[in-house]
Amino acid sequence: MEKDLIYVTDDDPGIRELVAEYLASQGYAVETAEDAASLDRLLAARLPDLLVLDWMMPGEDGLSIARRLRAQPGFPPIIMLSARGEDIDRIIGLEVGADDYLPKPFNPRELLARIRAVMRRQGGAAAPAAAEPTRVFHFGPFSVNLDARALSRDGVEITLTSGEYELLEIFATHANRALSRDWLMDRLRGFERDPFDRSIDVRVNRLRKKIEDDPANPAYIRTQRGQGYLFVPQGKG
């Protein structure tokens, strides 16, 4: 069985070596890059199953790289690393398309846990047998294929990050129910979090920008004051 491939991009050779050795010991295939140019050479040869990406690097920084790669349809999940540990930095990282964010210094075991959680979400459920019907959910002009993990509007595919897709799948399978932020976070992230973590709001806002005609006045993903969020497939009518 082929090993999952992870690219680790960091300008600090000590961190690259530490992370690469640890992930390799856990059964992953690992390639490293010191900057954007060396990462692009790896990407030209093969896309990884996941990218670990440092924020602060000389030349093109991690935010710019993440934003550029996220413009490519179907790009694998990204975990951002940064010595900048403020809440606003985590929010910015998520806004540009990272699937998770880990401040430095970090325990390699925590990085491993987050990698496993993100890749578990990315892989989704096992594909159904050929005889079983494809699970497709419709709302407004949108169609979500829950087995193919694909979203389209009037037949045109819309690119989602794995985190955005996971959130949409939860909403689609729990329609017309108020879902608290804590409940959503428990299902989106497999690790402990700060009680004031607002990254779920960032992910909701990112998803709204892709499915709402007016994200500031959403028809499908509505905010329920004091409760969380409510997904309404029928929109406003």
C-alpha positions as CSV (number, residue, x, y, z in Angstrom):
1,M,0.0,0.0,0.0
2,E,1.4,3.4,-1.0
3,K,2.2,5.7,1.8
4,D,0.5,9.1,2.1
5,L,2.9,11.8,0.9
6,I,3.5,15.0,2.9
7,Y,5.5,18.0,1.8
8,V,7.1,20.0,4.7
9,T,8.1,23.6,3.7
10,D,10.1,25.6,6.3
11,D,13.2,27.8,6.0
12,D,14.5,26.4,9.3
13,P,16.5,23.3,8.5
14,G,16.2,22.0,12.1
15,I,12.4,22.1,12.0
16,R,12.4,20.5,8.5
17,E,14.6,17.7,9.7
18,L,12.7,17.2,13.0
19,V,9.3,17.1,11.3
20,A,10.4,15.0,8.4
21,E,12.0,12.3,10.6
22,Y,9.1,12.2,13.0
23,L,6.4,11.9,10.2
24,A,8.5,9.3,8.4
25,S,8.7,7.3,11.7
26,Q,4.9,7.4,11.7
27,G,4.6,5.8,8.3
28,Y,4.4,8.8,6.0
29,A,6.4,9.5,2.9
30,V,8.0,13.0,3.4
31,E,9.7,15.5,1.1
32,T,11.0,18.8,2.3
33,A,11.4,22.3,0.8
34,E,13.2,25.4,2.1
35,D,11.3,28.0,0.1
36,A,8.6,28.6,-2.5
37,A,10.9,27.8,-5.4
38,S,11.9,24.4,-4.1
39,L,8.3,23.7,-3.1
40,D,7.1,24.5,-6.7
41,R,9.7,22.0,-8.0
42,L,8.2,19.3,-5.8
43,L,4.6,20.2,-6.9
44,A,5.6,20.1,-10.5
45,A,6.5,16.5,-10.1
46,R,3.6,15.4,-7.9
47,L,0.9,16.8,-5.6
48,P,1.2,15.6,-2.0
49,D,-1.6,14.3,0.1
50,L,-1.0,17.2,2.5
51,L,1.2,20.3,2.8
52,V,2.8,21.5,6.0
53,L,3.7,25.2,5.3
54,D,5.6,27.7,7.3
55,W,4.2,31.3,7.4
56,M,7.4,33.3,7.8
57,M,9.9,32.5,5.0
58,P,12.2,34.7,2.9
59,G,10.9,35.6,-0.5
60,E,7.4,34.4,-1.0
61,D,5.9,33.8,2.4
62,G,3.5,31.0,3.4
63,L,0.4,33.2,3.2
64,S,1.1,34.1,-0.4
65,I,1.9,30.5,-1.2
66,A,-1.3,29.2,0.4
67,R,-3.4,31.8,-1.4
68,R,-1.8,30.9,-4.8
69,L,-2.1,27.1,-4.3
70,R,-5.7,27.4,-3.1
71,A,-6.6,28.9,-6.5
72,Q,-5.8,25.5,-8.0
73,P,-8.9,23.3,-8.1
74,G,-8.6,20.2,-5.9
75,F,-5.4,21.2,-4.1
76,P,-4.7,19.0,-1.1
77,P,-5.1,20.3,2.5
78,I,-2.7,22.7,4.0
79,I,-1.6,23.0,7.7
80,M,0.1,26.4,8.4
81,L,2.9,26.7,10.9
82,S,3.9,30.1,12.4
83,A,5.8,31.6,15.3
84,R,3.0,34.2,15.2
85,G,0.5,32.8,17.8
86,E,-2.1,35.5,18.1
87,D,-5.7,34.8,17.3
88,I,-5.7,37.2,14.4
89,D,-2.8,35.3,12.8
90,R,-4.7,32.0,13.0
91,I,-7.8,33.7,11.5
92,I,-5.7,35.2,8.7
93,G,-4.2,31.8,8.0
94,L,-7.6,30.2,7.8
95,E,-9.0,33.0,5.6
96,V,-6.3,32.4,2.9
97,G,-7.3,28.8,2.7
98,A,-5.3,26.8,5.3
99,D,-7.2,23.8,6.7
100,D,-5.5,24.2,10.1
101,Y,-3.0,26.4,11.9
102,L,-0.4,25.4,14.5
103,P,1.7,28.0,16.4
104,K,5.4,27.5,17.0
105,P,6.9,26.0,19.1
106,F,4.8,22.9,18.8
107,N,5.0,19.3,19.9
108,P,5.4,17.0,16.8
109,R,2.8,14.7,18.3
110,E,0.2,17.5,18.1
111,L,1.2,18.2,14.5
112,L,0.7,14.4,13.8
113,A,-2.7,14.5,15.5
114,R,-3.8,17.5,13.4
115,I,-2.5,15.9,10.2
116,R,-4.5,12.7,10.9
117,A,-7.6,14.7,11.7
118,V,-7.3,16.8,8.5
119,M,-6.6,13.8,6.3
120,R,-9.4,11.8,7.9
121,R,-11.8,14.6,6.9
122,Q,-10.3,14.8,3.5
123,G,-10.7,11.1,2.9
124,G,-14.3,11.0,4.0
125,A,-16.2,7.8,4.1
126,A,-15.3,4.8,2.0
127,A,-16.8,4.9,-1.4
128,P,-20.2,3.1,-1.6
129,A,-20.6,-0.1,-3.5
130,A,-21.5,0.2,-7.2
131,A,-25.1,-0.9,-6.5
132,E,-25.7,1.8,-4.0
133,P,-27.1,5.2,-5.1
134,T,-24.9,8.2,-5.1
135,R,-25.7,10.6,-2.3
136,V,-26.6,14.0,-3.8
137,F,-28.0,16.9,-1.9
138,H,-29.6,19.9,-3.6
139,F,-30.2,23.4,-2.3
140,G,-31.1,26.4,-4.4
141,P,-29.0,26.2,-7.7
142,F,-26.4,24.1,-5.9
143,S,-25.7,20.4,-5.9
144,V,-23.5,18.6,-3.4
145,N,-22.3,15.1,-4.2
146,L,-21.5,13.7,-0.8
147,D,-19.6,10.7,-2.2
148,A,-17.5,12.6,-4.7
149,R,-17.0,15.5,-2.2
150,A,-18.0,17.9,-4.9
151,L,-20.1,21.1,-5.0
152,S,-21.5,22.7,-8.2
153,R,-23.7,25.6,-9.1
154,D,-25.9,25.1,-12.2
155,G,-23.4,22.4,-13.3
156,V,-20.3,24.5,-12.7
157,E,-17.9,23.1,-10.1
158,I,-17.0,25.3,-7.1
159,T,-13.7,24.6,-5.5
160,L,-13.8,24.1,-1.7
161,T,-11.0,23.4,0.8
162,S,-11.4,20.2,2.8
163,G,-12.4,22.2,5.8
164,E,-15.0,24.1,3.8
165,Y,-16.4,20.9,2.3
166,E,-16.5,19.2,5.7
167,L,-18.5,22.1,7.1
168,L,-20.9,22.1,4.2
169,E,-21.4,18.3,4.6
170,I,-22.3,18.8,8.2
171,F,-24.8,21.5,7.4
172,A,-26.3,19.5,4.5
173,T,-26.8,16.4,6.8
174,H,-28.2,18.5,9.6
175,A,-30.4,20.9,7.7
176,N,-32.9,23.1,9.5
177,R,-31.3,22.5,12.9
178,A,-29.5,25.1,15.0
179,L,-25.9,23.9,15.4
180,S,-23.8,25.5,18.2
181,R,-20.2,26.6,17.5
182,D,-18.9,24.1,20.1
183,W,-20.9,21.2,18.4
184,L,-19.5,22.2,15.0
185,M,-15.9,22.5,16.3
186,D,-16.1,19.1,18.0
187,R,-16.8,17.6,14.6
188,L,-14.4,19.7,12.5
189,R,-11.3,19.4,14.7
190,G,-10.0,16.4,16.5
191,F,-8.0,18.2,19.2
192,E,-8.4,20.5,22.2
193,R,-9.2,24.2,21.5
194,D,-9.2,27.5,23.3
195,P,-12.8,28.3,24.5
196,F,-12.6,31.6,22.7
197,D,-11.5,30.1,19.4
198,R,-13.5,31.8,16.6
199,S,-12.0,29.9,13.7
200,I,-15.4,28.3,13.1
201,D,-16.8,31.7,12.2
202,V,-13.9,32.2,9.8
203,R,-14.8,28.9,8.0
204,V,-18.5,29.8,7.9
205,N,-17.6,33.2,6.4
206,R,-15.4,31.6,3.8
207,L,-18.2,29.1,2.8
208,R,-20.8,31.9,2.7
209,K,-18.6,33.8,0.2
210,K,-18.9,30.7,-2.1
211,I,-22.6,29.9,-1.8
212,E,-24.3,33.1,-0.8
213,D,-25.3,35.8,-3.3
214,D,-25.0,38.3,-0.5
215,P,-22.7,36.9,2.3
216,A,-23.6,39.8,4.6
217,N,-27.3,38.8,4.3
218,P,-27.1,35.0,4.0
219,A,-30.0,33.0,2.7
220,Y,-28.7,29.5,3.4
221,I,-26.3,29.7,6.4
222,R,-28.0,31.9,8.9
223,T,-26.6,33.0,12.3
224,Q,-28.8,32.1,15.2
225,R,-28.2,34.6,18.1
226,G,-27.0,32.7,21.2
227,Q,-27.3,29.3,19.4
228,G,-24.9,29.2,16.5
229,Y,-25.8,28.5,12.9
230,L,-28.8,27.2,11.0
231,F,-28.6,25.8,7.5
232,V,-31.8,26.4,5.5
233,P,-31.7,24.6,2.1
234,Q,-34.8,26.4,0.8
235,G,-33.1,29.8,1.2
236,K,-35.3,32.8,1.6
237,G,-38.7,32.6,0.2
